[in-house]
Amino acid sequence: MSGAPDVVVVGAGSTGGTLAARLSEEPGLSVLLLEAGRDFPDEATNPPSFLTGGSLSGENGAGSGPPVPEYDWGYRSETLPGGRFLSLPRGKVVGGSGMTNGCVAVRGRPEDFGRWEAAGATGWGWDDVLPYFRVAERELNVHTYPPELWLPVQHLVLDACRELGFRWEDDLNAPDAWDGVVGPWPRSRRNEMRLGSLNTYVRAARGRPNFEVRGHALVDRVLVENGRAVGVAYVDADGRRREVQAGRVVVSAGAYGSAPILLRSGIGPADELRSLGIEPLVDLPVGRQLMEHPGILVKLEVAREHARMGWPTLAAVARGHGWWGIPMPCDEERGHILLGLFLALTEGPEGGAIRLTSPSPDAAPAIDHGYVGAIDGGLFEGVLGDLEALLGTSVFEAAGVRDLQAGTPARQRLLDRVTCGQHSAGGCAIGPVVDSGLAVHGVEQLHVADASVFPRHVTNNPNLTCFVVGELFAKMLAGVDHAGG
């Protein structure tokens, strides 16, 4: 690509990779995609190791262990009582977290997008986004695994849920497949290869003369002149500062990345910016309304025949009232399972925040998801009640299930086992920070497009919705539309 691109997209994750690739389908529009992590331009013929297996974010994909450093940003949560903090895995690679997650591909529920509209997100209602969910599902080969391929512990937990009155649902992407259902979890895989924007959308765009991917480009800030975005400044693989001019800038660096870029650019709470020596350009609540789906990991002892491990590990899910849960084994030798009925809240606290700790793009931000507030505010009460009901089922009794934290006070149990759902969203929300066209208030030709723009969280895993944001915004920006609308 020669000359300044028409559009520079910052961040090659599920939204940014989708958006940039779709925009490049317009031959007259030149697109530069910048990614802080590594690119794999030959992934089609020489696939990297992370394309196979489960999540790279921790023990058995449940977020309980350290992520793979080479492909992770190394974010950490606020410190909890006792000095504990949580790893907050986010993919640092072309494809973003969609290349390091558990490949769960589920839609939000229709009511989620009704809440978006009520928050001022015109054009983002259920009827607006549904066609783009279908497009993304085709691109990502979304499918389920039949029960005959499930692991014993998955059958065990789902049988216990059914004993409690949960109904079976074949299609967990159906609009009414919520609140007391169990079934196979939709996944984005093909031939046991993880599918994300790297090996779908971006792969399809490579080779177009109007499309370029540039890895190891850590974006510092947006260049703004006379109230208009004119490009970005970034640090390359050799530590050199670079600038690229562009006709339009789209920041798609995720909930932990987009807000810091805007803040370093002088877009955010004015007093907060001045305290860091950053001259404010536009006073907006950037970094506020950060959201997550916190959960708890429950370790149970079970008869050995139920602890067998294998693939696929994320094949089945239960959805209760206010939570969803994944059953997964973690130790087939000692006979322990990690009941990653990981019991994640569908509605976590929405008062979190992300703030700069330094003007340097190398400095990790301070991330506060309000985990203690969620615990002390009673958000987990329903989850703990349903856990007790599961532990009392005849199915669990027959399998010899024993709660390894039995007798631990509820608050201590939660503090010991609370973990992140790896579902960060918000910080640049539609309404306070961007308009319904994802344009940043007060700065022309600057947009944000990723999970950070969610005005309210979706009820389930947000990754598929991030692809939808890329698809729908490509239509808004350049009329590129694969939904037939």
C-alpha positions as a printed NumPy array, in Angstrom:
array([[  0.   ,   0.   ,   0.   ],
       [  1.457,   3.36 ,  -0.97 ],
       [  0.512,   6.682,   0.607],
       [ -1.709,   7.358,   3.581],
       [ -4.571,   4.88 ,   4.012],
       [ -8.155,   6.018,   3.945],
       [ -8.797,   4.143,   7.197],
       [ -6.439,   2.928,   9.906],
       [ -7.915,   0.322,  12.258],
       [ -6.106,  -0.03 ,  15.586],
       [ -6.362,  -3.587,  16.888],
       [ -6.817,  -6.791,  14.885],
       [ -9.118,  -8.663,  17.245],
       [-12.599, -10.019,  16.647],
       [-14.026,  -6.597,  15.802],
       [-10.994,  -4.86 ,  14.293],
       [ -9.967,  -7.76 ,  12.072],
       [-13.531,  -8.203,  10.854],
       [-14.028,  -4.489,  10.226],
       [-10.744,  -3.95 ,   8.376],
       [-11.26 ,  -6.986,   6.161],
       [-14.825,  -6.003,   5.306],
       [-13.839,  -2.402,   4.526],
       [-11.151,  -3.67 ,   2.139],
       [-13.862,  -5.311,   0.05 ],
       [-14.527,  -1.814,  -1.249],
       [-11.751,  -1.512,  -3.891],
       [-11.547,   2.257,  -3.653],
       [-10.938,   2.227,   0.094],
       [ -7.401,   1.609,   1.41 ],
       [ -7.177,   0.043,   4.88 ],
       [ -4.239,  -0.34 ,   7.275],
       [ -4.72 ,  -2.741,  10.198],
       [ -2.338,  -2.184,  13.116],
       [ -1.794,  -4.83 ,  15.821],
       [  0.417,  -4.616,  18.907],
       [  0.983,  -8.373,  18.872],
       [  2.475, -10.703,  16.332],
       [  1.045, -11.349,  12.891],
       [  1.044, -14.786,  11.264],
       [  0.775, -14.023,   7.545],
       [  1.415, -17.669,   6.574],
       [ -1.058, -19.179,   9.046],
       [ -3.019, -20.87 ,   6.259],
       [ -0.076, -23.09 ,   5.318],
       [  1.93 , -22.952,   8.563],
       [ -0.649, -22.716,  11.358],
       [  0.607, -21.545,  14.763],
       [  0.151, -23.844,  17.733],
       [ -2.585, -21.741,  19.346],
       [ -5.02 , -22.634,  16.573],
       [ -5.584, -26.053,  18.159],
       [ -6.627, -27.15 ,  21.637],
       [ -8.651, -25.289,  24.236],
       [ -8.246, -21.864,  25.755],
       [ -4.722, -20.565,  26.323],
       [ -5.905, -18.447,  29.238],
       [ -5.332, -20.895,  32.043],
       [ -5.93 , -24.315,  33.504],
       [ -8.259, -26.174,  31.134],
       [ -9.452, -22.884,  29.722],
       [-11.177, -21.884,  32.95 ],
       [ -9.035, -18.868,  33.637],
       [ -7.553, -20.433,  36.768],
       [ -3.925, -20.433,  35.701],
       [ -1.509, -18.015,  34.044],
       [ -2.02 , -17.231,  30.36 ],
       [  0.632, -17.907,  27.722],
       [  2.904, -14.832,  28.031],
       [  3.878, -14.632,  24.373],
       [  0.308, -14.001,  23.288],
       [ -1.086, -12.171,  26.314],
       [ -1.111,  -8.561,  27.509],
       [ -0.493,  -9.456,  31.159],
       [ -3.359,  -7.405,  32.583],
       [ -4.208,  -7.746,  36.285],
       [ -7.271,  -6.919,  38.341],
       [ -7.531,  -4.782,  41.412],
       [ -6.074,  -6.36 ,  44.534],
       [ -8.603,  -8.351,  46.57 ],
       [ -8.601,  -8.72 ,  50.377],
       [ -5.648, -10.857,  51.376],
       [ -3.496,  -9.575,  48.51 ],
       [ -4.901, -11.787,  45.789],
       [ -5.374, -10.429,  42.276],
       [ -6.782, -11.987,  39.108],
       [ -5.094, -12.431,  35.77 ],
       [ -7.236, -10.807,  33.077],
       [ -6.239, -12.667,  29.91 ],
       [ -6.444, -10.801,  26.597],
       [ -4.931, -11.998,  23.334],
       [ -1.958, -10.038,  22.011],
       [ -1.852, -11.367,  18.454],
       [ -3.592, -10.751,  15.143],
       [ -7.021, -12.195,  15.89 ],
       [ -6.931, -10.888,  19.463],
       [ -8.638, -12.778,  22.262],
       [-10.666, -14.691,  19.697],
       [ -7.479, -16.666,  18.982],
       [ -6.771, -17.518,  22.638],
       [-10.247, -18.078,  24.106],
       [-12.473, -21.136,  24.365],
       [-14.151, -20.639,  20.953],
       [-17.575, -20.151,  22.517],
       [-19.842, -18.574,  19.9  ],
       [-23.135, -17.568,  21.482],
       [-25.477, -14.707,  20.808],
       [-26.651, -12.249,  23.386],
       [-30.319, -12.532,  24.187],
       [-32.807, -10.228,  22.426],
       [-33.465,  -8.29 ,  25.632],
       [-29.79 ,  -7.318,  25.799],
       [-30.108,  -5.267,  22.653],
       [-33.362,  -3.781,  23.81 ],
       [-31.323,  -2.415,  26.721],
       [-28.8  ,  -1.071,  24.215],
       [-31.551,   0.818,  22.412],
       [-32.921,   2.127,  25.713],
       [-29.42 ,   3.439,  26.482],
       [-29.447,   5.416,  23.23 ],
       [-27.858,   2.933,  20.816],
       [-30.168,   3.573,  17.881],
       [-29.739,   0.981,  15.148],
       [-28.371,  -1.674,  17.531],
       [-31.619,  -3.419,  18.47 ],
       [-32.234,  -7.152,  18.128],
       [-33.705,  -6.897,  14.627],
       [-30.686,  -4.828,  13.578],
       [-28.004,  -7.198,  14.901],
       [-29.628, -10.59 ,  14.212],
       [-28.728, -10.688,  10.487],
       [-25.088, -10.033,  11.385],
       [-25.036, -12.784,  13.987],
       [-26.043, -15.121,  11.16 ],
       [-23.296, -13.771,   8.905],
       [-20.641, -14.181,  11.607],
       [-21.858, -17.694,  12.406],
       [-21.376, -18.695,   8.777],
       [-17.881, -17.204,   8.639],
       [-16.858, -18.875,  11.899],
       [-18.415, -22.276,  11.205],
       [-20.394, -22.175,  14.441],
       [-21.637, -25.619,  15.467],
       [-22.196, -27.861,  18.49 ],
       [-20.776, -31.197,  19.585],
       [-23.284, -34.051,  20.008],
       [-23.702, -35.586,  23.485],
       [-21.948, -38.805,  22.452],
       [-18.712, -36.781,  22.277],
       [-19.136, -35.156,  25.682],
       [-16.994, -36.   ,  28.677],
       [-18.484, -37.902,  31.627],
       [-18.454, -34.893,  33.934],
       [-20.484, -32.901,  31.421],
       [-23.205, -35.542,  31.398],
       [-23.048, -35.671,  35.196],
       [-23.588, -31.961,  35.736],
       [-26.261, -31.62 ,  33.091],
       [-28.123, -34.646,  34.46 ],
       [-28.058, -32.992,  37.892],
       [-29.449, -29.795,  36.393],
       [-32.216, -31.708,  34.685],
       [-33.079, -33.317,  38.009],
       [-33.602, -29.772,  39.281],
       [-36.03 , -29.032,  36.433],
       [-33.75 , -27.531,  33.797],
       [-35.069, -28.215,  30.309],
       [-33.039, -29.554,  27.407],
       [-32.442, -27.124,  24.527],
       [-30.794, -28.197,  21.268],
       [-30.132, -24.626,  20.141],
       [-28.66 , -22.396,  22.818],
       [-28.662, -19.515,  20.336],
       [-32.456, -19.585,  20.228],
       [-34.013, -16.38 ,  21.623],
       [-35.724, -18.228,  24.488],
       [-32.862, -20.562,  25.431],
       [-32.308, -18.938,  28.817],
       [-33.165, -19.272,  32.498],
       [-33.082, -22.932,  33.409],
       [-31.882, -24.691,  30.246],
       [-29.063, -27.119,  29.445],
       [-27.602, -28.145,  26.126],
       [-24.651, -28.174,  23.726],
       [-22.574, -25.012,  23.593],
       [-22.081, -23.447,  20.13 ],
       [-18.39 , -23.297,  19.222],
       [-16.389, -21.625,  16.441],
       [-14.121, -24.385,  15.151],
       [-13.357, -26.202,  11.914],
       [-11.433, -29.484,  11.745],
       [-10.521, -28.928,  15.406],
       [ -8.929, -25.583,  14.542],
       [ -9.887, -22.47 ,  16.497],
       [-11.542, -19.884,  14.265],
       [-11.108, -16.17 ,  14.846],
       [-10.576, -13.131,  12.674],
       [ -6.969, -14.166,  11.876],
       [ -7.868, -17.283,   9.908],
       [-11.246, -16.174,   8.554],
       [-11.767, -12.484,   7.788],
       [ -8.115, -11.381,   7.703],
       [ -7.066, -14.449,   5.719],
       [ -9.665, -13.597,   3.074],
       [ -8.405, -10.   ,   2.831],
       [ -4.684, -10.723,   2.509],
       [ -3.378, -10.079,  -0.964],
       [ -5.768,  -7.261,  -1.72 ],
       [ -3.762,  -4.245,  -2.88 ],
       [ -5.813,  -1.937,  -0.654],
       [ -5.269,  -3.949,   2.558],
       [ -2.232,  -4.175,   4.846],
       [ -1.654,  -5.775,   8.244],
       [  1.189,  -4.415,  10.354],
       [  2.089,  -6.414,  13.483],
       [  4.187,  -5.358,  16.477],
       [  2.699,  -1.853,  16.244],
       [  1.888,  -0.657,  19.769],
       [ -0.334,   2.381,  19.31 ],
       [  0.361,   5.202,  21.724],
       [ -2.265,   7.755,  20.745],
       [ -4.459,   9.228,  18.078],
       [ -3.08 ,  12.279,  16.278],
       [ -5.631,  15.077,  16.467],
       [ -5.382,  18.381,  14.628],
       [ -8.012,  21.104,  14.858],
       [-10.537,  18.715,  16.351],
       [-10.032,  16.039,  13.701],
       [ -8.24 ,  12.691,  13.849],
       [ -5.5  ,  12.595,  11.209],
       [ -3.619,   9.423,  12.116],
       [ -1.939,   7.564,  14.957],
       [  1.45 ,   7.369,  16.646],
       [  2.812,   3.931,  17.473],
       [  5.935,   2.141,  18.663],
       [  7.333,  -0.518,  16.34 ],
       [  9.079,  -3.815,  17.129],
       [ 12.425,  -2.043,  17.505],
       [ 11.082,   0.512,  19.966],
       [ 11.067,   3.313,  17.411],
       [  8.264,   5.851,  17.404],
       [  6.332,   5.959,  14.153],
       [  3.425,   7.981,  12.843],
       [  0.934,   7.096,  10.156],
       [ -1.489,   9.556,   8.629],
       [ -4.995,   8.424,   7.712],
       [ -8.275,   9.857,   6.536],
       [-10.158,   8.142,   9.37 ],
       [ -9.125,   6.348,  12.575],
       [-11.014,   3.449,  14.154],
       [ -9.795,   2.274,  17.561],
       [-10.595,  -1.426,  18.066],
       [ -8.165,  -2.354,  20.835],
       [-10.719,  -3.951,  23.168],
       [-12.143,  -2.966,  26.523],
       [ -8.681,  -2.848,  28.112],
       [ -6.953,  -1.221,  25.135],
       [ -9.241,   1.316,  23.503],
       [ -9.897,   3.5  ,  26.555],
       [ -6.164,   3.903,  27.348],
       [ -5.45 ,   4.971,  23.752],
       [ -8.152,   7.631,  23.923],
       [ -6.917,   8.759,  27.337],
       [ -3.32 ,   9.132,  26.118],
       [ -4.743,  11.144,  23.221],
       [ -6.281,  13.67 ,  25.605],
       [ -9.811,  12.287,  25.351],
       [-11.211,  11.495,  28.783],
       [-11.859,  12.919,  32.271],
       [-10.033,  16.253,  32.208],
       [ -8.815,  16.319,  35.83 ],
       [ -7.565,  12.747,  35.591],
       [ -5.624,  13.548,  32.42 ],
       [ -4.063,  16.715,  33.862],
       [ -2.833,  14.749,  36.881],
       [ -0.774,  12.646,  34.448],
       [  0.527,  15.621,  32.498],
       [ -1.787,  15.011,  29.514],
       [ -3.468,  18.069,  28.029],
       [ -7.224,  17.402,  27.758],
       [ -8.79 ,  17.814,  24.328],
       [-12.307,  16.527,  25.032],
       [-13.729,  15.874,  28.504],
       [-15.542,  12.517,  28.267],
       [-16.081,   9.646,  30.773],
       [-13.629,   7.362,  28.968],
       [-12.717,   4.314,  31.045],
       [-15.916,   4.37 ,  33.094],
       [-18.719,   1.796,  33.052],
       [-16.245,  -1.084,  32.667],
       [-18.072,  -4.415,  32.847],
       [-17.339,  -8.111,  33.342],
       [-19.021, -11.438,  34.103],
       [-17.317, -12.524,  37.316],
       [-17.652, -16.139,  38.311],
       [-16.53 , -18.683,  40.856],
       [-14.631, -21.909,  40.332],
       [-15.839, -24.789,  42.467],
       [-13.56 , -27.761,  43.153],
       [-15.354, -31.006,  43.748],
       [-14.189, -34.524,  44.357],
       [-15.892, -37.16 ,  42.265],
       [-15.565, -40.849,  41.481],
       [-12.701, -41.457,  39.067],
       [-14.88 , -42.674,  36.199],
       [-16.427, -39.223,  35.957],
       [-13.097, -37.376,  35.842],
       [-11.822, -38.579,  32.477],
       [-10.354, -35.775,  30.403],
       [-10.41 , -35.275,  26.656],
       [-11.679, -33.051,  23.884],
       [-13.905, -31.113,  23.461],
       [-13.757, -29.646,  26.952],
       [-16.334, -26.872,  26.424],
       [-19.055, -28.906,  24.769],
       [-21.952, -28.413,  27.175],
       [-23.37 , -25.63 ,  29.312],
       [-26.109, -25.019,  31.851],
       [-27.934, -21.697,  32.095],
       [-29.577, -20.943,  35.406],
       [-31.398, -17.871,  36.592],
       [-28.667, -15.244,  36.604],
       [-25.728, -17.528,  35.761],
       [-24.3  , -19.941,  33.265],
       [-21.912, -22.756,  34.035],
       [-19.364, -24.988,  32.346],
       [-18.58 , -28.491,  33.652],
       [-14.957, -29.489,  33.005],
       [-12.587, -32.073,  34.492],
       [ -9.191, -30.904,  35.675],
       [ -7.546, -33.971,  37.217],
       [ -8.332, -37.505,  36.082],
       [ -5.637, -39.101,  38.254],
       [ -6.617, -37.842,  41.689],
       [-10.286, -37.822,  40.769],
       [-10.88 , -34.108,  41.155],
       [-12.891, -32.017,  38.738],
       [-12.952, -28.289,  38.382],
       [-16.663, -27.626,  38.234],
       [-16.189, -24.824,  35.874],
       [-19.874, -24.58 ,  36.301],
       [-17.587, -21.867,  36.539],
       [-20.873, -20.323,  37.624],
       [-20.489, -16.955,  35.931],
       [-22.932, -14.129,  36.547],
       [-24.972, -13.022,  33.557],
       [-25.213,  -9.556,  35.116],
       [-22.004,  -8.433,  36.772],
       [-21.277,  -5.049,  38.326],
       [-21.298,  -2.168,  35.839],
       [-19.417,   0.359,  37.971],
       [-15.902,  -0.75 ,  37.085],
       [-13.239,   1.541,  35.68 ],
       [ -9.969,   1.501,  33.79 ],
       [ -7.444,   4.289,  34.344],
       [ -3.99 ,   5.185,  33.15 ],
       [ -1.105,   4.718,  35.557],
       [  1.306,   6.57 ,  33.255],
       [  1.234,   8.367,  29.896],
       [  3.526,   5.648,  28.495],
       [  1.929,   3.087,  26.153],
       [  4.091,   0.428,  27.829],
       [  2.527,   0.978,  31.252],
       [ -0.285,  -1.363,  32.243],
       [ -3.531,   0.415,  33.164],
       [ -5.235,   0.106,  36.547],
       [ -8.289,  -2.109,  36.105],
       [-11.043,  -2.275,  38.711],
       [-13.968,  -4.59 ,  38.021],
       [-15.556,  -4.251,  41.443],
       [-15.248,  -7.914,  42.418],
       [-15.525,  -7.23 ,  46.135],
       [-18.555,  -5.04 ,  45.538],
       [-20.189,  -7.868,  43.59 ],
       [-19.557, -10.237,  46.5  ],
       [-20.686,  -7.882,  49.258],
       [-23.608,  -6.64 ,  47.18 ],
       [-25.159, -10.104,  47.096],
       [-24.806, -10.712,  43.352],
       [-23.645, -14.279,  44.005],
       [-26.452, -15.271,  46.377],
       [-28.542, -16.965,  43.703],
       [-25.496, -18.781,  42.334],
       [-24.584, -20.179,  45.746],
       [-28.17 , -21.277,  46.289],
       [-28.238, -23.156,  43.009],
       [-24.857, -24.706,  43.803],
       [-26.246, -26.068,  47.067],
       [-29.223, -27.478,  45.185],
       [-26.906, -29.216,  42.693],
       [-24.82 , -30.68 ,  45.497],
       [-27.995, -32.133,  46.973],
       [-29.16 , -33.973,  43.862],
       [-29.311, -37.769,  43.734],
       [-27.16 , -37.591,  40.581],
       [-24.287, -35.983,  42.494],
       [-24.789, -38.28 ,  45.467],
       [-24.559, -41.387,  43.282],
       [-21.35 , -40.075,  41.706],
       [-19.727, -39.529,  45.084],
       [-19.432, -35.781,  44.617],
       [-17.83 , -34.018,  47.582],
       [-17.444, -30.263,  47.957],
       [-13.81 , -29.56 ,  48.821],
       [-14.736, -26.184,  50.337],
       [-17.661, -27.436,  52.404],
       [-17.95 , -25.492,  55.629],
       [-16.098, -22.43 ,  54.337],
       [-18.079, -19.223,  55.059],
       [-19.767, -17.962,  51.906],
       [-17.867, -14.66 ,  51.704],
       [-14.515, -16.347,  52.172],
       [-15.424, -18.958,  49.606],
       [-16.203, -16.246,  47.099],
       [-13.045, -14.276,  47.843],
       [-10.987, -17.46 ,  47.469],
       [-12.575, -18.608,  44.223],
       [-13.886, -15.543,  42.405],
       [-12.403, -15.216,  38.944],
       [-12.94 , -13.268,  35.76 ],
       [-15.129, -14.482,  32.941],
       [-12.73 , -12.979,  30.384],
       [-15.697, -10.941,  29.185],
       [-14.491,  -7.367,  29.561],
       [-16.677,  -4.719,  27.952],
       [-17.428,  -1.017,  28.241],
       [-15.212,   1.958,  28.891],
       [-16.094,   3.78 ,  25.643],
       [-19.834,   3.253,  25.742],
       [-22.36 ,   4.277,  23.133],
       [-23.999,   7.354,  24.588],
       [-21.424,   8.885,  26.955],
       [-18.333,   8.43 ,  24.74 ],
       [-19.442,   7.556,  21.191],
       [-22.669,   8.054,  19.278],
       [-24.727,   5.313,  17.624],
       [-22.439,   5.545,  14.604],
       [-19.507,   4.824,  16.958],
       [-18.048,   8.304,  16.383],
       [-16.224,   9.788,  19.373],
       [-17.963,  12.904,  20.637],
       [-16.011,  16.048,  19.908],
       [-13.412,  14.591,  17.508],
       [-14.146,  14.279,  13.811],
       [-13.154,  11.156,  11.847],
       [-12.46 ,   9.166,  15.028],
       [-14.428,   6.049,  15.951],
       [-14.281,   3.215,  18.465],
       [-15.538,  -0.239,  17.503],
       [-15.186,  -3.226,  19.83 ],
       [-16.609,  -4.495,  23.14 ],
       [-15.717,  -1.2  ,  24.802],
       [-18.69 ,   0.488,  23.102],
       [-21.259,  -1.853,  24.697],
       [-23.634,   0.457,  26.607],
       [-24.814,  -2.542,  28.66 ],
       [-23.247,  -5.968,  28.856],
       [-24.653,  -8.848,  26.874],
       [-25.936, -11.699,  28.994],
       [-23.496, -14.282,  27.675],
       [-20.029, -14.581,  26.133],
       [-19.405, -11.362,  24.152],
       [-17.013, -12.609,  21.448],
       [-19.637, -13.327,  18.788],
       [-21.198,  -9.917,  19.461],
       [-17.777,  -8.352,  18.808],
       [-17.794,  -9.86 ,  15.308],
       [-21.285,  -8.414,  14.852],
       [-20.015,  -4.95 ,  15.806],
       [-17.36 ,  -5.273,  13.076],
       [-19.864,  -6.449,  10.478],
       [-22.516,  -3.843,  11.237],
       [-20.042,  -0.976,  11.528],
       [-18.522,  -1.908,   8.149],
       [-21.976,  -1.387,   6.677],
       [-22.343,   1.945,   8.475],
       [-18.938,   3.177,   7.399],
       [-18.631,   1.986,   3.819],
       [-21.851,   0.178,   2.942],
       [-20.137,  -3.248,   2.953],
       [-22.996,  -5.566,   3.867],
       [-23.191,  -9.355,   3.812],
       [-26.519,  -9.591,   5.603],
       [-28.596,  -8.576,   2.627],
       [-29.876,  -5.451,   4.322]])
